[in-house]
Amino acid sequence: MTLELLAQPASLDWHQCLARLIRNAGTPAFPGLLEQSLRERIAFDSILVNTYKGRHRPLLIHDDCPAPLRPVWIERYLSEAYLLDPFFAAVQRGLDNGAHRLHELAPDRFEASDYYHHYYRGLGLGDEVGLFTRVAPDVVLVVSLGFRRDGARLTRRHFQALRHVAPVMEALIGEYWHWQGGQFQASLEAQEPVEAAFASFGQGLLTTREQEIVRLLLAGHSTKSAARELGISDGTVKVHRKHLYQRLDVSSQSQLFRLFLDHVALVSRRQSDVATPAR
């Protein structure tokens, strides 16, 4: 069976593609060649290559975002939206290898969340696949392939193909990081974590448990899912939610979301002011 597979004409094309990627795995050209190679086999609408280190802001390595969309697609993600991204959350939980669909990783109420409607749906995306590779003990690189609702469709066959080639992609991406990662390390470490926004949101008003519930609700967890994550009852989550709404003077999750984004923006400005020396 393996011999028959290797003898097929399509196999030659694939192996020529692999040879090109292998030759360039240690060069700066690799991310662009990886995009080209994937596009020749799977129709997707967008690509982002991000590196994640702990709870620092992600560092963007490669993308195909048109200039007019960068403020919404790239800058908003890197400045605030990543905190609620299921891919970012998956890295924090320890996911570090393989091809994974967004819907596998997202909370049960993700599509009802304000993050989904204000950011994800705003980009026109209907699906996303991440190729996860741990490239260092504390760094995970994720190649995100986006599929628009009115664009390319991710079929089961396409996803299965991505899962099958994931081990090869992981080896190539690891080789790329081995030779090129040094140029990104300083920038990656300099990325201030806006995680401080979660830690300080509602500080002095909310209990630690209520802050945890805010995080889960904003990320798209239902009451039942949040209760399961925290090991408490649904009723206890509802009581905490009622109290935190009262203490923050909001009456809906949408108001909570907007209040949180305002807080993230404030934290980001403060960090920028500290990082920028006065002239």
C-alpha positions in Angstrom: 0.0 0.0 0.0 2.8 2.4 0.9 4.6 1.6 -2.4 1.4 2.3 -4.4 1.0 5.6 -2.6 4.6 6.7 -3.3 4.2 5.7 -7.0 1.2 8.1 -7.6 2.0 11.3 -9.5 0.6 13.4 -6.7 3.2 11.9 -4.4 6.0 13.4 -6.4 4.5 16.9 -6.1 4.1 16.5 -2.3 7.7 15.2 -1.9 9.1 18.0 -4.0 7.2 20.5 -1.8 8.6 18.8 1.4 12.2 18.9 -0.1 11.8 22.7 -0.6 10.5 23.2 2.9 13.4 21.0 4.3 16.0 23.0 2.4 14.6 26.3 3.8 13.5 25.2 7.2 16.4 27.1 8.8 16.0 30.3 6.8 13.8 33.5 7.2 11.9 32.4 4.0 10.4 29.4 5.7 7.1 30.9 7.0 6.2 32.3 3.5 7.1 28.9 1.9 5.0 27.1 4.5 2.0 29.3 3.6 2.5 28.7 -0.1 2.8 24.9 0.4 -0.3 24.7 2.5 -2.3 27.0 0.1 -1.4 24.7 -2.8 -3.2 21.8 -1.0 -5.9 23.3 1.2 -8.0 26.4 0.3 -8.0 28.7 3.4 -8.7 32.4 3.6 -6.1 33.7 6.1 -3.0 32.7 7.9 -1.4 33.9 11.1 1.8 32.6 12.7 2.0 33.6 16.3 4.4 32.6 19.1 3.2 32.3 22.7 5.4 32.5 25.8 3.7 32.0 29.1 1.1 34.7 29.5 3.0 37.3 27.5 1.4 39.0 24.6 1.7 36.8 21.5 4.4 37.7 19.0 3.4 37.8 15.4 5.9 36.2 13.0 4.0 35.9 9.7 0.6 36.9 8.3 -1.3 37.7 5.1 -3.5 40.4 6.4 -4.3 43.3 4.0 -3.2 46.7 5.3 -6.7 48.1 5.7 -7.7 45.2 8.0 -4.6 45.3 10.3 -6.1 47.5 13.0 -9.0 45.2 13.5 -7.5 41.8 12.7 -3.9 42.1 14.0 -3.6 45.1 16.3 -6.8 44.5 18.2 -5.9 40.8 18.7 -2.4 41.5 19.9 -3.4 44.4 22.2 -6.5 42.9 24.0 -8.5 40.1 22.2 -5.8 37.4 22.6 -6.7 37.1 26.3 -10.1 35.6 25.4 -8.8 33.5 22.4 -9.4 29.7 22.7 -6.0 29.1 21.1 -4.2 31.2 23.8 -6.2 29.5 26.5 -5.3 26.1 25.0 -1.6 26.9 25.2 -2.0 28.0 28.8 -3.6 24.6 29.5 -0.6 22.8 28.1 -1.6 22.0 24.5 1.5 22.1 22.5 1.3 19.8 19.4 -1.0 18.8 16.7 -3.8 20.2 14.4 -6.9 21.4 16.3 -10.1 23.1 15.2 -11.2 26.1 17.1 -14.5 24.5 17.9 -12.7 21.6 19.7 -11.0 24.0 22.0 -13.6 26.7 22.5 -15.9 26.9 25.6 -19.5 25.7 25.2 -21.0 29.2 24.8 -18.2 30.6 22.7 -20.4 31.6 19.7 -22.7 33.4 22.1 -19.8 35.4 23.7 -19.2 39.1 23.1 -15.6 38.2 22.1 -17.0 36.0 19.3 -19.4 38.7 18.0 -17.1 41.7 18.4 -13.9 40.2 17.2 -14.1 36.8 15.7 -17.4 37.2 13.8 -16.3 40.7 12.9 -13.5 39.2 10.8 -16.0 37.1 8.9 -14.5 33.9 10.1 -16.5 30.7 10.3 -13.8 28.3 11.3 -10.1 28.1 12.2 -7.5 25.4 12.5 -4.3 25.8 14.6 -1.1 23.8 14.0 0.5 23.8 17.4 4.2 23.2 17.9 6.2 23.5 21.1 9.5 25.0 19.9 11.1 25.6 23.3 10.3 24.6 26.9 8.3 27.8 27.3 7.3 28.8 23.7 4.6 27.4 21.5 4.3 28.4 17.9 0.8 28.3 16.3 0.0 28.4 12.6 -3.6 29.5 12.4 -5.5 28.9 9.2 -8.8 30.9 8.9 -11.9 30.0 6.9 -14.4 32.7 6.2 -18.1 32.1 6.4 -18.5 33.2 2.7 -15.1 31.8 1.6 -13.2 28.6 1.6 -14.8 25.7 3.4 -12.9 23.4 5.8 -14.0 19.9 4.9 -13.5 16.8 7.1 -11.1 15.6 4.4 -9.0 18.8 4.6 -8.9 18.6 8.4 -7.9 15.0 8.3 -5.1 15.9 5.9 -3.8 18.6 8.2 -3.8 16.1 11.1 -1.8 13.6 9.0 0.9 16.2 8.0 1.0 17.8 11.4 4.0 15.7 12.7 6.1 16.7 9.6 5.1 20.3 10.0 6.0 20.2 13.7 9.5 18.9 12.8 10.0 21.6 10.2 8.7 24.4 12.4 11.0 23.1 15.2 13.9 23.3 12.9 13.0 26.8 11.8 12.8 27.9 15.4 16.1 26.3 16.2 17.9 28.5 13.6 15.7 31.6 13.6 14.2 31.7 17.0 17.0 33.8 18.5 16.0 36.8 16.5 12.5 36.7 18.1 13.5 35.9 21.7 14.2 39.4 22.9 11.0 40.7 21.3 9.0 37.9 22.8 10.3 38.5 26.3 9.7 42.2 25.9 6.0 41.6 25.2 4.3 42.8 28.4 1.5 40.6 29.5 -1.9 42.3 29.6 -2.7 39.4 31.9 -2.4 42.1 34.6 -5.7 43.3 33.3 -7.5 40.1 34.4 -5.7 40.2 37.8 -6.6 43.8 38.4 -10.1 43.9 36.9 -12.6 44.7 39.7 -9.7 44.7 42.2 -11.1 46.0 45.5 -14.6 45.2 44.4 -14.6 41.6 43.5 -13.5 38.5 45.4 -10.8 36.2 43.8 -13.6 33.7 43.0 -15.7 36.4 41.3 -12.6 37.4 39.2 -12.2 33.8 38.1 -15.9 33.7 37.1 -15.5 36.9 35.1 -12.6 35.4 33.1 -14.7 32.2 32.3 -17.8 34.1 31.4 -16.0 36.5 29.1 -14.2 33.6 27.4 -17.6 32.0 26.5 -18.2 29.5 29.3 -21.8 28.8 30.2 -22.8 28.8 33.9 -22.6 25.0 33.9 -19.2 25.0 32.2 -17.8 27.6 34.6 -19.1 25.6 37.5 -17.4 22.5 36.1 -14.1 24.4 35.6 -14.1 25.7 39.2 -15.5 22.6 40.9 -18.6 24.4 42.3 -22.3 24.2 41.7 -24.3 26.0 39.0 -26.2 27.8 41.7 -23.0 29.1 43.3 -21.8 30.5 40.0 -25.2 32.2 39.5 -25.0 33.8 43.0 -21.4 35.0 42.3 -22.5 36.4 38.9 -25.3 38.3 40.4 -23.0 39.8 43.1 -20.2 40.8 40.6 -22.8 42.5 38.3 -24.0 44.5 41.3 -20.5 45.5 42.4 -19.4 46.5 38.9 -22.7 48.3 38.2 -23.5 46.3 35.0 -26.7 44.6 34.1 -25.5 42.3 31.2 -22.6 40.4 29.9 -22.2 42.8 27.0 -21.7 45.7 29.5 -19.2 43.5 31.4 -17.3 42.8 28.2 -17.1 46.6 27.3 -16.0 47.4 30.9 -13.3 44.8 30.7 -12.0 46.1 27.3 -11.9 49.6 28.7 -9.8 48.3 31.6 -7.5 46.4 29.2 -6.9 49.6 27.2 -6.1 51.5 30.4 -3.6 48.8 31.6 -2.0 48.8 28.1 -1.6 52.6 28.2 0.0 52.5 31.6 2.5 49.8 30.5 3.3 51.8 27.4 3.9 54.9 29.6 6.3 53.0 31.9 8.1 51.4 28.9 8.6 54.8 27.1 11.1 57.0 28.8 10.3 60.7 29.1 12.1 63.0 26.7 
